[in-house]
């Protein structure tokens, strides 16, 4: 079950991280997905506690939008609409520091490992990567991804889907 405080702290940690560039909503959702997938594999439980829904551009946390709106309202984050060449980005700017004490040292290390690995990639590239994930690939559109399939990411499936 999603823990709002932990989810919000995760958003702030990602938003404040120097390992992440050009953070928009799509990129945020993919980073949280990859963090939770890795946490399931390494720790046996997700960090955000969120279920994920299959959308066209990849997995999205089920209650993510609601939590982001709550964070905007409390001014923990700001969402700035920006236009880049042929697309728009809803850039997320953290306005307060993250409450990292909500995470264990192992969780922080795992989060930062994923941010180091994926934080500089574009949202489009992360969406493409997420489409190689068995959990997203085998889910029905707009349905929940199966957590047991999140245990097997594209890196664990070298032959591909």
C-alpha positions in Angstrom: 0.0 0.0 0.0 1.3 3.4 -0.9 2.7 5.4 1.9 2.0 9.1 1.0 4.9 10.4 3.2 7.4 8.0 1.8 6.2 8.6 -1.8 6.5 12.4 -1.3 9.9 12.0 0.2 11.0 9.9 -2.8 9.7 12.6 -5.2 11.6 15.3 -3.3 14.8 13.1 -3.2 14.6 12.6 -6.9 13.8 16.3 -7.5 16.7 17.5 -5.3 19.2 15.0 -6.7 22.1 16.3 -8.8 22.1 12.9 -10.5 18.8 13.8 -12.3 18.4 16.3 -15.2 15.3 17.7 -16.8 12.8 16.1 -14.4 9.3 16.0 -15.9 6.3 13.9 -14.9 7.1 11.1 -17.4 10.7 10.8 -16.3 9.6 10.9 -12.6 7.2 8.0 -13.1 9.8 5.9 -14.9 12.5 6.6 -12.3 10.0 5.6 -9.5 9.2 2.4 -11.4 12.8 1.5 -11.9 13.5 2.3 -8.2 10.6 0.1 -7.0 11.5 -2.7 -9.4 15.1 -2.8 -8.1 13.9 -2.6 -4.5 11.6 -5.6 -5.1 14.5 -7.6 -6.5 17.1 -6.5 -3.8 15.0 -5.8 -0.7 11.8 -7.9 -1.3 9.5 -4.8 -1.1 9.0 -1.6 -3.1 10.1 1.8 -1.7 7.1 3.9 -2.8 4.5 1.2 -2.0 2.7 2.1 -5.2 0.9 -0.1 -7.7 1.7 0.8 -11.3 -0.7 1.1 -14.1 0.1 0.4 -17.8 -0.1 3.6 -19.9 1.0 4.1 -23.5 4.3 5.7 -22.4 5.1 3.1 -19.7 4.2 2.4 -16.1 2.7 5.2 -13.9 2.2 5.0 -10.1 -1.5 4.5 -9.4 -1.9 7.4 -7.0 1.0 9.5 -8.3 -1.0 12.3 -9.8 -3.0 12.7 -6.6 0.1 12.9 -4.5 1.8 15.3 -6.9 -1.3 17.6 -6.7 -1.1 17.5 -2.9 2.6 18.3 -3.0 1.9 21.3 -5.4 -0.8 22.6 -3.1 1.5 22.5 -0.1 4.2 24.1 -2.2 6.7 21.3 -1.7 7.1 21.2 -5.5 6.3 23.5 -8.4 5.5 22.3 -11.8 6.7 24.6 -14.6 5.4 24.2 -18.1 8.3 24.4 -20.6 8.5 24.0 -24.3 11.4 22.2 -25.9 11.8 22.0 -29.7 8.8 19.7 -30.6 7.5 18.8 -27.2 6.4 20.2 -23.8 7.6 19.2 -20.4 6.0 19.7 -17.1 9.2 20.2 -15.2 9.1 19.3 -11.5 11.1 21.6 -9.2 11.5 20.6 -5.6 10.9 23.6 -3.3 11.9 21.9 0.0 14.5 19.4 0.9 13.7 15.7 1.0 13.1 14.0 4.4 15.7 11.3 3.7 15.4 10.1 7.3 12.2 8.3 6.3 14.5 5.9 4.2 17.0 3.3 5.5 20.6 3.7 4.4 20.1 0.7 2.1 17.1 2.3 0.5 19.0 5.6 -0.1 21.9 3.7 -1.6 19.5 1.8 -3.9 17.6 5.0 -4.9 20.8 6.8 -5.7 22.2 3.8 -7.7 19.1 4.0 -9.9 19.3 7.8 -10.2 23.0 7.4 -11.1 22.1 4.9 -13.8 19.1 6.5 -15.3 18.9 10.2 -14.1 20.6 11.7 -17.1 18.5 9.9 -19.7 15.5 11.5 -21.4 11.9 10.7 -20.6 11.5 9.2 -24.1 14.4 6.9 -23.6 13.2 5.8 -20.2 9.8 5.1 -21.6 11.4 2.9 -24.3 13.3 1.0 -21.6 10.1 0.6 -19.6 8.4 -1.0 -22.6 11.0 -3.8 -22.4 9.9 -4.6 -18.8 7.9 -7.9 -18.7 5.5 -6.3 -16.1 4.6 -3.5 -18.5 4.7 -5.7 -21.7 2.3 -8.4 -20.4 -0.2 -6.0 -18.6 -3.4 -4.9 -20.3 -3.7 -1.2 -21.1 -4.8 0.9 -18.1 -4.5 -2.2 -15.8 -2.2 -2.8 -12.8 1.2 -4.3 -13.5 1.9 -7.6 -11.7 4.5 -7.1 -8.9 5.8 -10.6 -9.4 6.7 -9.7 -13.0 8.4 -6.6 -11.8 11.0 -8.9 -10.3 12.1 -9.7 -13.8 13.3 -6.6 -15.6 14.7 -6.3 -19.1 18.2 -6.8 -17.8 17.1 -10.2 -16.3 15.6 -11.2 -19.7 18.7 -11.0 -22.0 16.8 -12.8 -24.9 14.1 -10.2 -24.8 10.4 -10.6 -24.8 
